Structures are given as structure tokens and as C-alpha cells.
Amino acid sequence: MRSFFRDIKTVRDNAHKVSFYEKESDKLTSNLQRKIFESSLALDQKMHLRYFVEKIDQIADQAEDIADELQIYSIKRLI
């Protein structure tokens, strides 16, 4: 784990992957929410499902924020 922060290229590559998957998550959650509200479920069920989809999307957003912070941290370690 220690060598991970010393190799800026590895950190950058992994952060890029996290960013890519976060964008994919945004697309999927948008489509999923659209399908939920187009369905014949009751409104309370739709709202409940939308809540969980939003929470999962927040996890992806947090992962991207952490990846950004790791990039900054690894650059500071080189200085």
C-alpha cells in the first residue's frame, strides 16, 4: 500500500478508472430512475426505489471525491 502513493502514474490511472465508473453510474441511475417512474408501480413504491438509487449514486460520487483526494495526497508526497 505504501508504494501505491509513491507511484503517481498508478494513482492517476486508478483515479481515472474511478471517474469513468462514476460517470457510468450516473448514466445508469438516470435510466433506472426513468424506468422506475415509467413503471406501473404505486407512487410510494416509486419514491422508495428512487431513494435507494440516489443513495447508491451518492456512494459513486464519494468514491470519485476520495480518488481526487488521493491524487492530491500522492502529489504532495512527491514534493
C-alpha positions as CSV (number, residue, x, y, z in Angstrom):
1,M,0.0,0.0,0.0
2,R,2.8,2.3,0.7
3,S,4.3,2.1,-2.8
4,F,0.9,2.9,-4.2
5,F,1.1,6.6,-3.1
6,R,4.7,6.9,-4.4
7,D,3.8,6.0,-8.0
8,I,1.8,8.9,-9.3
9,K,1.0,7.1,-12.5
10,T,-0.7,4.3,-10.7
11,V,-2.7,6.7,-8.6
12,R,-3.7,8.7,-11.7
13,D,-4.7,5.6,-13.7
14,N,-6.8,4.2,-10.8
15,A,-8.4,7.6,-10.3
16,H,-9.2,7.7,-14.0
17,K,-11.0,4.4,-13.7
18,V,-13.0,5.6,-10.7
19,S,-14.0,8.7,-12.6
20,F,-15.1,6.6,-15.6
21,Y,-17.2,4.2,-13.5
22,E,-18.8,7.2,-11.6
23,K,-19.9,8.6,-15.0
24,E,-21.3,5.2,-16.0
25,S,-23.1,5.1,-12.6
26,D,-24.7,8.5,-13.3
27,K,-26.0,7.2,-16.7
28,L,-27.3,4.0,-15.2
29,T,-29.0,5.7,-12.2
30,S,-30.7,8.2,-14.6
31,N,-32.0,5.4,-16.8
32,L,-33.1,3.4,-13.8
33,Q,-35.0,6.3,-12.2
34,R,-36.7,7.0,-15.6
35,K,-37.7,3.3,-15.8
36,I,-39.0,3.3,-12.2
37,F,-41.3,6.2,-12.8
38,E,-42.5,4.9,-16.2
39,S,-43.5,1.6,-14.5
40,S,-46.9,0.8,-13.2
41,L,-45.8,0.7,-9.5
42,A,-47.6,2.7,-6.9
43,L,-46.2,6.2,-6.3
44,D,-45.0,5.3,-2.8
45,Q,-43.0,2.3,-4.2
46,K,-41.5,4.5,-6.9
47,M,-40.4,7.1,-4.4
48,H,-38.9,4.3,-2.2
49,L,-36.9,2.8,-5.1
50,R,-35.8,6.3,-6.2
51,Y,-34.4,6.9,-2.7
52,F,-32.2,3.8,-2.9
53,V,-31.0,4.6,-6.4
54,E,-30.0,8.1,-5.2
55,K,-28.1,6.6,-2.2
56,I,-26.2,4.2,-4.5
57,D,-25.3,7.1,-6.8
58,Q,-24.0,9.1,-3.7
59,I,-21.6,6.2,-3.0
60,A,-20.2,6.5,-6.5
61,D,-19.8,10.3,-6.0
62,Q,-18.0,9.8,-2.8
63,A,-15.6,7.3,-4.4
64,E,-14.8,9.9,-7.1
65,D,-14.2,12.5,-4.4
66,I,-11.9,10.2,-2.5
67,A,-10.0,9.3,-5.7
68,D,-9.4,13.1,-6.3
69,E,-8.1,13.5,-2.7
70,L,-5.8,10.5,-3.2
71,Q,-4.3,12.1,-6.3
72,I,-3.7,15.3,-4.4
73,Y,-2.2,13.4,-1.5
74,S,0.1,11.4,-3.7
75,I,1.4,14.6,-5.5
76,K,2.0,16.2,-2.1
77,R,4.1,13.2,-1.1
78,L,6.4,13.7,-4.0
79,I,7.1,17.3,-3.0
